[in-house]
């Protein structure tokens, strides 16, 4: 049960993945960012 917190996606890891995708494809749309970020981060963005 100690690993339970790892079931939630880690925003920094997701963002790093998204940035890597952006570097590969040459762009990142704000829609993609909004889809990837969790609800809490959306409210702050």
N, C-alpha and C positions, 0 to 999 in steps of 0.2 A: 504493500500500500504506500510505501515511501515514495514510489515513482509516480504517484497519481498526479502531482502538479505538472509532470511532463506531458500529460495528455493535452493540455492547452498549447496551442501554437505559440512560439516565442516571437513576439513582434520584431525584435531586432534581426532574428534569423530570417523571418519572412521578408523583411525589407531588404536584407542583403541578397536574398534570392531574386527579389524583384529588380534590384539594381543590376544584378548580373544579367538578368533577362534584358533589361534596358540597354546595357552595353552591347549585348549580342545583337539585338534587333535595331539599336540606334535610337530608340525612343521608349518612353513610358507614358501612357495616358493617365490622366487623373482618375478616370473611371476604374482602371486597373488597380490603382493605389487604393481607392475607396473599397473595392471588392476584397482586397487582401487584408487591409487593416481591420482589427477587431472593432466592435462597436465603440468601446471606450476611446480608442484613438481617433475614430471618426468624429466624435463630438469635439475633440480638441483641434482637429485639423482645420 
